[in-house]
Amino acid sequence: MTHDAARSAPTLYRRLAGSYDLTTAWLEPYRHRAVSHLRLQPGDVVLDVGCGTGMSFEPIQAAVGPSGRLVGVEPCPEMLAGARARVEAAGWDNVTLLEASAEEATVPGPVDAVLFAFTHDVMRSPKALANMLGQVRTGGRLAAAGPKWTAFAPQLNPLVWQVASQYVTSFEGFRRPWAELERVVPDLWVEEAYFGCVYLAWGGLPGWPGGGRAGNTGAVTSSAHESLATDLPAQPRHVDLGELPGLAGRHLGFSAWHDITQEDVSRYAALTGDEQWIHVDPARAAAGPFGATVAHGFFTLGRFTGLLAEILVVDGVRTTLNYGLNRVRFPAPARVGGRLRMGLEVNAVESLPDSVQVLYGATFEVEGQPKPVCVAEVIFRYYG
């Protein structure tokens, strides 16, 4: 982290505070994904490091509920004023805001999870990381998101510089911003998005049930809550039919994680008549191309409607019709023993004479795998 006073984080963000929400709104899907990787439960205590104006507060609050607690740390008073206004407008009485640097902040009580959302300077400061992670209970979780140089599409790096230079004091370590975090979290998972220009990283501190896993190889890993068939998601968003157009272009979040069980896959195989051994014979499949039995692609796709209901509910409709698909791909296997969830985007909304048609973008992912197992464009029609 640079110590140049002219480029200190509080000084830099002082002039950005008034427009920050608007200029960084496009990052909302990545903020939500980072929060989802914390796998929060009602009652959890969450530390939001470099919380800014509180743009991550809403998904955190939706997950922890009124019984949970949120602590925001932010060194810039102008940014913190925006966070305070957000808290007051929402009526949250379980939020503590601290005006302090990540290196010096003292959090009241241990926390269950810590979020580093678009805080590159903090991610490159061993002192800041040591202080913040030191206030997480043994077995806590962490997640981070931020910009990075892309090796996948280097022609985009000038654009990355143009955007990121407004928000970071140094580009040191910009190829692997999570490197310092990886030193203390050896089981850190990292994935890249937006053509490699954005990263997401998550993992558990020593003692977390998910700790001690192998690196991000795409292999199936055990559940962090082995006794549960699902992790309870936040309550779904409820909208009226007339509000659907306002959701166009937005990422609405994720469903709960659901176990992929052999019983379910075998029942689907029997129902459809597709009883190939890669789906129904665990012993033979263990020596096969995927190392385990795998769910049918259409088994995964067929879960769209149920998982949609965990994310979005459209009220005031008489009938909902699954109208069809535009495009479907199955980029990776969904192995039995893994856990599946769905992310949802509203790609387009069209008002028709007798209904409202929504084009959803669905991404199904298995925990720990870098590639999605299904990507689909699904068309629903809602009749009022």
GUPAZA-949260 format. One record per residue: residue in three letters; x, y, z of N, C-alpha, C in turn. Coordinates in steps of 0.001 Angstrom, whole numbers, padded with zeros to 6 digits, always signed. Each point is the difference from the previous one (the first is absolute). Layout:
BEGIN
ALAXYZXYZXYZ ...
***
This chain:
BEGIN
MET+000847-001195+000000-000847+001195+000000+000878+001237+000000 THR-000272+000927-000823+000805+001209-000044-000288+000880+001204 HIS+001025+000750+000409-000181+000928+001117+000086+001445-000486 ASP-000071+000189-001283-000020+001335-000595-001289+000698+000402 ALA+000112+001090+000754-001203+000658+000520-000917+000462-001105 ALA+000573+000364-001136-000832+000483-001101-000829-001105-000616 ARG+000406-001262+000228-000732-001123-000562-000448-000958+001092 SER-000151+000489+001235-000500-000861+001059-001453-000336-000282 ALA-000437-001155+000503-001362-000445-000288-001056+001004+000458 PRO+000082+000530+001250-001032+000972+000398-000037+001230-000898 THR+001196+000496-000399+000041+001170-000885-000600-000321-001360 LEU+000360-001173-000522-000496-000408-001313-001517-000111-000001 TYR-000550-000634+001039-001441-000255+000012-000822+001206+000437 ARG+000660+000974+000596-000750+001201+000412-000676+000663-001194 ARG+000707+000059-001130-000583+000650-001182-000916-000932-000777 LEU+000035-001306+000313-000833-000967-000713-001311-000289+000708 ALA-000099+000388+001264-001113-000441+000827-001362+000334-000606 GLY-000142+001209-000542-001299+000432-000496-000501-000799-001186 SER+000908-000512-000823-000403-000723-001215+000304-001492+000055 TYR+000501-000467+001143+000500-001376+000079-001064-001038-000333 ASP-001187+000149+000558-001058-000993-000233-000328-000115-001490 LEU-000080+001126-000665-000359+000008-001415+001123-000577-000859 THR+001234+000417+000254+001104-000410-000863+000423-001441+000202 THR-000360-000603+001130+000382-001397+000249-001195-000947+000004 ALA-001157+000482-000434-001199-000849+000012+000163-001250-000860 TRP+000805+000088-001061+000188-001147-000891+000711-001158+000696 LEU+000627+000283+001135+000700-001048+000750-000922-000762+000951 GLU-001266+000393+000075-000918-000616+000962-000060-001517-000105 PRO-000050-000594-001203-000036-001468-000049+001196-000654+000679 TYR+001183+000626-000111+001187-000593+000609-000011+000189+001510 ARG-000544+001116+000474-000174+000178+001441-000921-001090+000547 HIS-001097-000230-000696-000949-001011+000456+000632-001388-000024 ARG+000795-000287-001014+000642-001312-000068+000998-000167+001133 ALA+000750+001058+000306+000946-000088+001109-000736-000264+001312 VAL-001093+000713+000223-000793-000226+001219-000537-001426+000030 SER-000439-000505-001145-000554-001355-000025+001057-001034+000370 HIS+001270+000262-000326+001062-000939+000336+000290-000035+001496 LEU-000508+000960+000756+000143-000038+001453-000924-001026+000640 ARG-001000-000439-000757-000956-001024+000470-000549+000379+001373 LEU-000551+001201+000045-000497+000547+001255-001273-000699+000436 GLN-000200-000022+001308-001192-000568+000617-000637+001056+000898 PRO-001305-000103+000253-000632+000933+000935+000739+000016+001337 GLY+000258+001202+000494+000692+000148+001277+001496+000206-000117 ASP+000576-000136-001193+001438+000186-000171+000400+001461+000225 VAL+001251+000173+000418+000597+001322+000138+000993+000164-001143 VAL-000147+001074-000779+000784+000185-001216+000783+001302+000082 LEU+001268-000058-000396+000863+001168-000074+000192+000380-001463 ASP-000416+001204-000370+000150+000520-001369+001142+001002+000022 VAL+001158-000422-000524+001219+000808+000061+000028+000963-001187 GLY+000244+001275+000289-000063+001000-001068-001407+000074-000547 CYS-000959+000127+000889-001416-000152-000374-000496+001115-000902 GLY+000752+001115-000099-000425+001087-000860-001357+000545+000385 THR-000876+000138-000973-001345+000521+000251-001004-001102+000359 GLY+000499-001205+000212-000876-001078+000445-000703-000748-001109 MET+000607-000075-001180-000672-000652-001120-000123-001516+000181 SER+000764-000570+000906-000123-001442+000274-000943-000288+001158 PHE-000533+001031+000627-000796-000208+001209-001295-000779-000272 GLU-000677+000327-001094-001305-000623-000250+000083-001522-000109 PRO+000887-000581-000843+000057-001462-000041+000477-000618+001309 ILE+000853+000697+000742+000426-000519+001301-001182-000035+000952 GLN-000753+001090+000052-001155+000057+000897-001045-001046-000370 ALA-000191-000211-001299-000978-001001-000427+000386-001386+000487 ALA+001300-000257+000131+000457-001323+000416+000029-000170+001511 VAL+000460+001014+000734+000162-000170+001452-001270+000329+000761 GLY-000892+000805-000588-001260+000327+000654+000174+000904+001202 PRO-001101+000344+000652+000063+000916+001148+000739-000573+001193 SER+000154-001324+000045+000735-000604+001120+001505+000048-000207 GLY+000434+000340-001214+001422+000112-000287+000502+001407+000266 ARG+001283+000192-000327+000599+001315+000223+001005+000277-001107 LEU+000104+001260-000375+000911+000421-001058+000876+001120+000536 VAL+001308-000140-000209+000953+001031+000403+000699+000499-001258 GLY-000113+001296-000270+000656+000594-001153+001188+000838+000430 VAL+001145-000219-000636+001209+000763+000287+000350+000827-001233 GLU+000173+001306+000179+000269+000886-001136+000804+001208+000495 PRO+001168+000285-000612+000819+001120+000475-000442+001372-000511 CYS-000816+000043-001055-000385+001278-000595-001319+000484+000589 PRO-000019+001134+000703-001245+000454+000648-001126+000291-000990 GLU+000349+000494-001194-001041+000302-000987-000669-001280-000493 MET+000784-001054-000223-000572-001281-000403-000840-000579+001137 LEU+000505+000115+001217-000718-000549+001153-001318+000727+000219 ALA-000039+001273-000341-001257+000747+000109-001048-000594-000936 GLY+000437-000412-001203-000922-000672-000913-000492-001321+000563 ALA+000883-000750+000637-000403-001267+000617-000990+000236+001128 ARG+000261+001050+000785-000896+000304+001119-001390+000390-000513 ALA-000045+000770-001075-001294+000376-000579-000729-001229-000526 ARG+000730-000927-000579-000617-001228-000506-000603-000817+001146 VAL+000736-000094+001099-000472-000756+001164-001254+000639+000586 GLU+000019+001318+000126-001156+000703+000569-001222-000128-000902 ALA+000202+000091-001312-001130-000106-000930-000627-001386+000047 ALA+000828-001027+000196-000511-001372+000041-000546-000377+001372 GLY+000316+000786+001008-000472-000298+001348+000720-001167+000646 TRP+001233-000248-000394+000761-001100+000610+000551+000458+001348 ASP-000299-000740+001042+000514+000344+001322+001072-000981+000464 ASN+000499-000814-000926+001017-000994+000347+001320+000275-000720 VAL+000250+001270-000321+001206+000373-000739+000858+000919+000862 THR+001292-000311+000066+000984+000850+000666+000975+000500-001053 LEU+000184+001318-000068+000908+000595-000978+001192+000605+000727 LEU+001212-000355-000462+001229+000458+000632+000809+000828-000996 GLU+000315+001228+000352+000877+000818-000834+001437-000292+000407 ALA+000638-000871-000755+001349-000442+000343+000614-000706-001192 SER+001311-000085-000020+000685-000770-001035-000045-001473+000355 ALA+000177-000831-001007+000000-001443+000237+001189-000418+000860 GLU+001078+000785-000055+001175-000323+000821-000243+000242+001483 GLU-000887+000958+000326-000139+000438+001390-001356-000327+000619 ALA-000995-000345-000775-001360-000166+000524-000074-001126+001023 THR-000784+000234+001036-000286-001019+001005-001489-000288-000034 VAL-000349-001225-000295-001397-000391-000181-000560-000486+001321 PRO-001211+000418+000379-000600-000472+001251-000435-001458-000099 GLY+000788-000886+000554-000347-001418+000025+000454-000722-001243 PRO+000189-001322+000088+000420-000780-001175-001108-000072-001039 VAL+000392-000135-001260-000964-000069-001093+000053-001376-000653 ASP-001074-000347-000695-000098-001301-000664+000540+000026-001419 ALA-000026+001167-000634+000400+000083-001403+000508+001404-000293 VAL+000918+000097-000959+000561+001295-000360-000006+000140-001512 LEU-000393+001194-000455-000109+000301-001426+000989+001097-000373 PHE+000768-000251-001078+000881+001008-000583-000503+000256-001425 ALA-000909+000949-000159-000609+000248-001306+000623+001226-000635 PHE+000827-000206-001037+000609+001078-000762+000813+000915+000911 THR+000921-000643+000738+000879+000709+000933+001449-000430-000288 HIS+000496+000355-001186+001319-000478-000426+001094+000418+000976 ASP-000044+001233+000496+001044+000451+000912+000056-000871+001252 VAL-001156-000355+000532-000038-000867+001177+000552-001383-000332 MET-000365-000514-001166+000447-001336-000397+001513-000078-000148 ARG+000669+001127-000252+001452+000003-000174+000734+000392+001277 SER-000719+000180+001102+000615+000407+001266-000003-001163+000982 PRO+001157-000645+000238+000027-001098+000978-000485+000427+001382 LYS+000319+001246+000393-000435+000472+001312-001519+000092+000073 ALA-000619+000517-001062-001459+000114-000017-000659-001375+000025 LEU+000519-000909-000802-000577-001346-000038+000153-000688+001348 ALA+001178+000144+000602+000223-000647+001298-000973+000536+001046 ASN-000230+001315-000022-000907+000592+000978-001443-000432-000220 MET-000447+000035-001242-001387-000346-000281-000259-001500+000192 LEU+000865-000838-000530-000204-001446+000134+000184-000447+001444 GLY+000804+000751+000752+000192-000339+001406-001238+000206+000841 GLN-000995+000692-000524-001230+000247+000741-001146-000928-000431 VAL+000354-000976-000853-000969-001015-000421+000175-001231+000875 ARG-001093-000529+000462+000068-001175+000869+000628-001177-000734 THR+000564-000915+000764+000512-001233-000588-001137-000726-000708 GLY+000227-000354-001229-001053-000634-000777-000818+000979-000808 GLY+000405+001300-000034-000743+000994-000764+000283-000094-001492 ARG-000740+000786-000774+000119-000021-001458+000377+001385-000517 LEU+000551+000030-001196+000358+001269-000613-000275-000055-001491 ALA-000196+001167-000574-000164+000119-001444+000540+001346-000429 ALA+000495+000045-001225+000561+001238-000540-000350+000108-001475 ALA-000064+001218-000480-000224+000249-001421+000716+001282-000376 GLY+000441+000088-001251+000663+001210-000429+000483-000091-001428 PRO+000565+001095-000514+000520+000005-001364+001400-000599-000056 LYS+000439-000346-001188+001332-000556-000204+000391+000151-001460 TRP+001313-000119-000259+000438-000092-001386-000467-001323-000580 THR-000402+000014-001242-000450-001222-000643+001062-000535-000943 ALA+000293-001298+000136+000880-000679-000950-000809-000598-001139 PHE-001282-000199+000236-000878-000602-000997-000250+000957-001175 ALA-000177+001277+000328-000276+001004-001037+000812+001250+000309 PRO+001334-000050-000188+000859+001126+000403-000349+001316-000683 GLN-000690-000072-001130-000393+001253-000659-000971+000809+000847 LEU-000589-000637+001020-000922+000705+000885+000712+000699+001161 ASN+001295-000278+000202+000691+000559+001159+000058+001527+000005 PRO+000124+000682-001155-000091+001467+000055-001339+000481+000553 LEU-001062-000702-000336-001313+000359+000540-000050-000276+001498 VAL+000576-001141+000418+000068-000315+001429+000736+001111+000743 TRP+001127+000435-000569+000762+001073+000647-000818+001286+000085 GLN-000685+000331-001079-000775+001241-000031-001076+000004+001078 VAL-000653-001139+000183-001064-000077+000998+000577-000108+001407 ALA+000935-000942+000188+000492-000287+001350+000844+001130+000573 SER+000650+000787-000838+000863+001075+000494-000783+001040+000792 GLN-001310+000019-000174-000827+000921+000781-000179-000462+001432 TYR+000245-001298+000266-000386-000569+001283+001136-000649+000777 VAL+001184-000160-000587+001104-000640+000710+001169+000967+000085 THR+000804-000148+001037+001156+000871+000169+001259-000608-000601 SER-000053-001289-000339+001165-000671-000555-000441-001192-000831 PHE+000750-000276-001080-000268-001186-000812+000966-001136+000344 GLU+000689+000125+001101+000895-001059+000446-000806-001277+000249 GLY+000480-001111-000540-000676-001280+000206-001284-000157-000777 PHE-000188+000798-001055-001286+000006-000679-000230-001234-000869 ARG+001036-000797-000216-000207-001242-000741-000644-001064+000885 ARG+000381-000020+001270-000563-000969+000945-000289+000742+001304 PRO-001052+000806+000041-000251+000820+001189-000230-000809+001272 TRP-000354-001254-000141-000309-000848+001151+001242-000675+000582 ALA+001195+000293-000516+001206-000743+000382+000273+000081+001503 GLU-000135+001190+000613+000226+000123+001440-001029-000795+000784 LEU-001239+000029-000463-001052-000758+000667+000287-001495-000069 GLU+000556-000433-001121+000293-001415-000203+001050-000509+000977 ARG+000840+000897+000503+001032-000411+000951-000601-000490+001308 VAL-001124+000566+000380-000615-000371+001278-001228-000887-000188 VAL-000449-000139-001237-001143-000862-000300+000430-000955-001115 PRO+000725-001054+000328+000544-000875-001049-001052-000721-000812 ASP-001221-000114+000516-001057-000673-000759-000870+000991-000756 LEU+000555+001178-000289-000759+001052-000675-000433-000453-001393 TRP-001259+000257-000316-000524-000249-001345-000044+001308-000753 VAL+000388-000020-001255+000011+001211-000819-000634-000298-001345 GLU-000877+000887-000432-000534-000078-001352+000049+001387-000621 GLU+000034+000048-001308+000081+001258-000715-001255+000211-000834 ALA-000358+001242-000175-001213+000352-000749+000302+001200-000886 TYR-000983+000352-000829+000112+001173-000875+001292-000064-000801 PHE+000202-001147-000671+001176-000232-000845+001306+000075+000791 GLY-000059-000355+001268+001200+000003+000822+000334+001333+000621 CYS-000885+000998-000143+000255+001337+000539-000469+000147+001449 VAL-000774-000953+000488-000522+000015+001366+000267-001367+000611 TYR+000345-000028+001274+000191-001277+000686-000951-000111+001189 LEU-000294-001227+000366-000722-000334+001223+000834-001035+000739 ALA+000201+000186+001292+000770-000944+000809-000754-000271+001285 TRP+000059-001230+000471-000713-000336+001224+000640-001217+000665 GLY-000255-000167+001272+000560-001139+000716-000323+000084+001473 GLY+000585-000913+000760-000259-000069+001428+001283+000113+000788 LEU-000071+000651+001146+001135+000062+000895+000144-001341+000713 PRO+001160-000307+000547+000208-001307+000648-001119-000339+000971 GLY-000484-001230-000142-001088-000453+000861-001343+000010-000664 TRP-000135+000740-001137-001264-000006-000752-000212-001393-000560 PRO-001226-000548+000061-000226-001351-000505+000420-000193-001433 GLY+000035+001094-000793+000419-000142-001387+001490+000154-000186 GLY+000743+000243+001095+001428+000218-000105+000740-001270-000334 GLY+001260+000165-000423+000831-001143-000278-000280-000659-001318 ARG-000805+000637-000863-000294-000601-001289+001156+000229-000951 ALA-000006-000761-001056+000991+000236-001041-000287+001323-000677 GLY+000942+000470-000812-000172+001263-000693-001107-000060-001020 ASN-000158+001072-000736-001110+000139-000936+000256-000821-001261 THR-000178-001314+000127+000280-000910-001096-001237-000392-000765 GLY-001168+000304+000551-001243-000426-000631-000468-001342+000512 ALA+000760-000608+000906-000422-001291+000554-001155+000211+000957 VAL-000832-001027+000170-001120+000078+000925+000540+000051+001418 THR-000553+000882+000802+000407+000107+001389-001186-000306+000886 SER+000282-000331+001246-001082-000315+000932-000694+001272+000432 SER-001232-000157+000431-000796+001133+000435+000512+000526+001323 ALA-000100+001315+000177+000366+000584+001281-001078-000228+001042 HIS-001175-000402-000426-001108-000315+000920-000547-001361-000413 GLU+000729-001051+000334-000298-001297-000574-001362-000553+000411 SER-000542+000510+001102-001274-000540+000456-001188+000641-000688 LEU+000226+001025-000810-001096+000725-000628-000085-000307-001477 ALA-001216-000191-000499-000193-000188-001437+000140+001322-000734 THR-000301+001100+000671+000152+001330-000605+000480+000960+001065 ASP+000574+001104-000424+000217+001154+000854-001145+000949-000279 LEU-000649+000474+001061-001154+000863-000201+000417+001300-000663 PRO-000655+000387-001101+000342+001252-000663-000678+001167+000687 ALA+000376+001193-000423-000764+001165+000418-001416-000120-000560 GLN-000931+000748+000598-001361-000030-000497-000026+000480-001449 PRO-000828-000607-000857-000046+000425-001401-000533+001418-000125 ARG+000407+000648-001073-000514+001325-000320-001418-000141-000546 HIS-000953+000760+000527-001376+000003-000497-000225+001270-000813 VAL-000516-000161-001213-000324+001150-000835-001385-000211-000597 ASP-000654+001091-000334-001262-000079-000727+000290-000070-001498 LEU-000992-000409-000753+000157-000158-001436+000520+001283-000647 GLY-000520+001138+000420+000392+001271-000595+001415+000435+000340 GLU+000604-000661+000976+001361+000367+000406+001065-000771-000767 LEU-000403-001004-000777+000980-000827-000707+000901+000796-000940 PRO-000526+000973-000778+000896+000749-000898+001150+000687+000724 GLY-000218+000382+001244+001047+000663+000761+001146-000911+000401 LEU-000186-001321-000169+001058-000947+000346+000923-000304-001172 ALA-000337+000472-001187+000800-000323-001186+001443+000437+000190 GLY+000904-000897-000332+001422+000277+000109+000587-000211+001370 ARG-000786-000529+000939+000493-000154+001370+000284-001458+000330 HIS+001021-000205+000811+000279-001314+000581-000734-000066+001330 LEU-000830-001016+000191-000874-000059+001173+000541-000869+001113 GLY+001183-000589-000181+000566-000793+001078-000021-001486-000290 PHE+000025-000787+001074+000201-001437-000104-001018-000763+000837 SER-000242-001223-000420-000815-000917+000795+000839-000554+001143 ALA-000606-000851+000806+000761-000752+000994+000869-001039-000706 TRP+000939-000543+000742+000741-001168-000475-000848-001242+000232 HIS-000031-000898-000982-000765-001246+000097+000902-001180-000317 ASP-000097-001040+000815+000794-001195-000238-000426-000702-001292 ILE+000972-000495-000742-000258-000860-001159+000136-001432+000490 THR-001110-000689+000147+000015-001333+000595-000161-001083-001062 GLN+000554-001153+000293-000140-001122-000922-001447-000436-000121 GLU-000735+000079+001100-001414-000390-000029-000775+000850-000995 ASP+000205+001324+000043-000717+000880-000918+000397-000257-001446 VAL+001295-000169-000249+000476-000221-001366-000526-001328-000540 SER+000003-001038+000831-000488-001313-000451-001491+000034-000288 ARG-000756+000745+000816-001443+000111-000244-000264+000742-001306 TYR+000786+001038-000269-000157+000725-001257+000357-000903-001174 ALA+001056-000797+000151+000408-000916-001068-001104-000998-000315 ALA-000628-000540+001048-001071-000972-000216-001212+000661-000659 LEU-000293+001229+000400-001161+000701-000544+000181+000297-001479 THR+001214+000391-000398+000240+000418-001375+000511-001126-000893 GLY+000370-001111+000611+000538-001108-000777+001460+000153-000373 ASP+000661+001030+000543+001423+000223-000264+000789-000542+001193 GLU+000248-001311-000020+000663-000656+001123+001428-000414-000357 GLN+000696+000883-000734+001396-000257-000321+000814-000128+001293 TRP+001025-000832-000034+000752-000315+001222+000668+001222+000635 ILE+000308+001032-000784+000622+001176+000615-000952+000707+000954 HIS-001286-000323-000099-000996+000596+000886-000408-000917+001155 VAL-000005-001310-000204-000652-000893+000964+000906-001064+000588 ASP+001247-000113-000432+000886-001058+000497+001219+000631+000671 PRO-000084+000302+001307+001113+000681+000674+001318-000756-000071 ALA-000036-001334+000108+001239-000776-000006+000712+000129-001349 ARG-000738-000158-001073+000609+000113-001327+000389+001446-000299 ALA-000845+000946+000422+000263+001404-000293+001232+000517+000729 ALA+000340-000628+001141+001181+000438+000747+001266-000125-000841 ALA+000017-000956-000932+001147-000178-000886-000240+000631-001364 GLY-001108+000714-000141-000362+000607-001270+000602+001378-000183 PRO-000455+000724-000994+000622+001286-000350-000190+001100+001029 PHE-001026-000121+000865-000287+001069+000953+000342-000373+001435 GLY+000391-001255+000245+000383-000420+001338-001160-000235+000940 ALA-001211+000134-000484-001212-000200+000810-001186+000005-000947 THR-001146-000443+000484-001207+000156-000796-000338+001484-000126 VAL-000676+000349-001103-000327+001395-000264-001488+000126-000306 ALA-000543+001151+000319-001401+000282-000313-000155+000255-001492 HIS-001141-000353-000540-000324+000329-001378-000051+001525-000153 GLY+000372+000484-001179-000087+001435-000234-001419+000523+000184 PHE-000975-000772-000487-001385+000460+000112-000552-000164+001407 PHE+000626-000854+000809-000333-000060+001424+000318+001353+000636 THR+001179+000530-000321+000397+001303+000536-000918+001101-000514 LEU-000202+000030-001307-000844+001032-000591-001424-000066+000540 GLY-000478-001214+000248-001363-000179+000484-000240+000586+001380 ARG+001057+000361+000708-000166+000572+001339-000221+001518-000049 PHE-000022+000544-001221-000105+001454-000128-001206+000562+000740 THR-001176-000570-000237-001224+000585+000566+000038+000010+001522 GLY+000438-001105+000596+000055-000068+001457+001012+000974+000583 LEU+001160+000119-000634+001019+000909+000513-000363+001456-000266 LEU-000720+000246-001101-000504+001343-000265-000843+000496+001165 ALA-000836-000891+000539-000900+000386+001087+000763+000362+001278 GLU+001259-000429+000126+000802+000384+001155+000583+001398-000160 ILE-000019+000520-001230+000617+001287-000286-001037+001072-000293 LEU-001025-000343-000787-000978+000997-000453-001395-000600-000009 VAL-000951+000752+000542-001415-000370-000040-000770+001165-000614 VAL-000755-000276-001061-000803+001029-000652-001426-000120+000519 ASP-000435+000999+000710-001335-000016+000596-001028+000568-000978 GLY-001260-000357+000236-001095+000571-000774-000128-000557-001398 VAL+000381-001258-000214-000143-000615-001323-000973-001176+000087 ARG-000721-000215-001102-000924-001136-000054+000721-001273-000407 THR+000876+000133-000988+000681-001161-000562+001435+000375-000354 THR+000902-000925+000245+001396+000154-000430+000312-001128-000978 LEU+000540+000359-001155+000271-000978-001041+001485-000030-000319 ASN+000584-001212+000047+001362-000196-000483-000074-000049-001521 TYR+000420+001086-000648-000224+000155-001436+001085-000653-000851 GLY+001184-000185+000565+001037-000659-000787+001394+000446+000358 LEU+000928-000361-000873+001420+000273+000210+000593+000617-001263 ASN+000958+000893+000184+000728+000543-001142+001316-000718-000211 ARG+000685-000294+001098+001341-000564-000093+000308-000761+001279 VAL+000576-001186-000140+000379-000810+001157+001362-000619-000272 ARG+000881+000044+001001+001280-000680-000080+000290-000671+001341 PHE+000725-001119-000045+000408-000722+001200+001531-000055+000015 PRO+000672+001045+000474+001458+000095-000127+000794-000958+000878 ALA-000596-000500+001093+000755-000842+000932-000937-001026+000623 PRO+000544-001122+000504-000849-001028+000606-000492+000412+001385 ALA-001215-000411+000329-000570+000196+001333+000090-001335+000728 ARG+001065-000193+000752+000257-001292+000627-000909-000232+001196 VAL-000423-001238+000156-000742-000401+001185+000901+000183+001220 GLY-000553+000545+001056+000776+000303+001201+000339+001461+000115 GLY-000149+000757-001103+000240+001430+000046-001245+000751+000428 ARG+000106+001309+000017-001147+000842+000348-000214+001014-001122 LEU-001260+000154-000354-000412+000791-001152-000782+001228+000448 ARG+000234+001111-000674-000850+001176+000184-000148+000707-001341 MET-000930+000944-000046-000258+000738-001232+000102+001499+000251 GLY+000714+000680-000893-000003+001453-000025-000970+000479-001075 LEU-000649+001141+000232-001077+000440-000883+000199+001442-000430 GLU-000092+000231-001295-000019+001346-000564-001289+000182-000805 VAL-000466+001231-000055-001128+000344-000870+000598+000675-001229 ASN+000079-000738-001088+000653+000523-001202-000876+000982-000764 ALA-001312-000264-000022-000905+000882-000741-001426-000229+000482 VAL-000810+001041-000128-001426-000084+000337-000780+000645-001140 GLU-001037-000701-000479-000801+000503-001122-001482-000068+000366 SER-000689+001104-000172-001442+000029+000243-000739-000440-001256 LEU-000783-001057+000117-000796-000532-001103-001460+000347+000226 PRO-000847-000152-001010-001416+000366+000170-000694-000722+001151 ASP+000365-001250+000246-000698-000774+001026+000888-000433+001148 SER+001271+000404+000009+000912-000492+001033+001262+000851+000034 VAL+000864-000334+000950+001334+000596+000079+000999-001128-000183 GLN+000888+000154-000970+000987-001043-000295+001361+000399+000577 VAL+000612-000935+000718+001288+000256+000641+001021-000990-000534 LEU+001145+000517-000423+001123-000841-000406+000986-000045+001155 TYR+000062-001158+000651+000900-000186+001127+001332-000577-000473 GLY+001079+000425+000626+001293-000631-000171+000302-000808+001245 ALA+000104-001304-000155+000227-000890+001141+001389-000616-000093 THR+000729+000054+001091+001314-000633+000078-000004-000960+001185 PHE+000137-001279-000302+000038-001033+001032+001454-000336+000298 GLU+000369+000023+001256+001381-000294+000364+000045-001020+001115 VAL+001069-000781-000002+000248-000970+001061+001116+000554+000873 GLU-000191-000057+001283+000938+000568+000951+001422-000505-000253 GLY+000921+000937-000143+001397-000355-000171+000448-000196-001428 GLN-000920-000028-000944+000380-000184-001394+000120+001353-000689 PRO+001087+000217-000753+000183+001308-000637-000958+000266-001141 LYS-000460-001052-000690-000918+000182-001121-001431-000305+000424 PRO-000978+000730-000540-001396-000348+000280-000347-001342-000635 VAL-001002-000664+000550-000430-001286-000556-001134+000172-000993 CYS-000641+001151+000019-001054+000288-000972-000169+001505-000107 VAL-000090+000479-001228-000308+001411-000264-001153+000021-000988 ALA-001075+000703+000337-001201-000064-000829-000723+001342-000026 GLU-000648+000272-001121-000941+001106-000118-001405-000599+000000 VAL-000771+000351+001001-001308-000600+000222-001079+001075-000136 ILE-001056-000297-000751-001073+000981-000246-001238-000390+000806 PHE-000461+000900+000824-001246-000171+000746-000995+001057-000452 ARG-001273-000371-000008-001060+000986-000230-000936+000016+001214 TYR-000305+001206+000430-000859+000220+001170-001302+000641-000463 TYR-001110-000626+000362-001325+000480-000401-000710+000570+001222 GLY-000377+001284-000068-000657+000651+001104-001507-000209+000040 
***
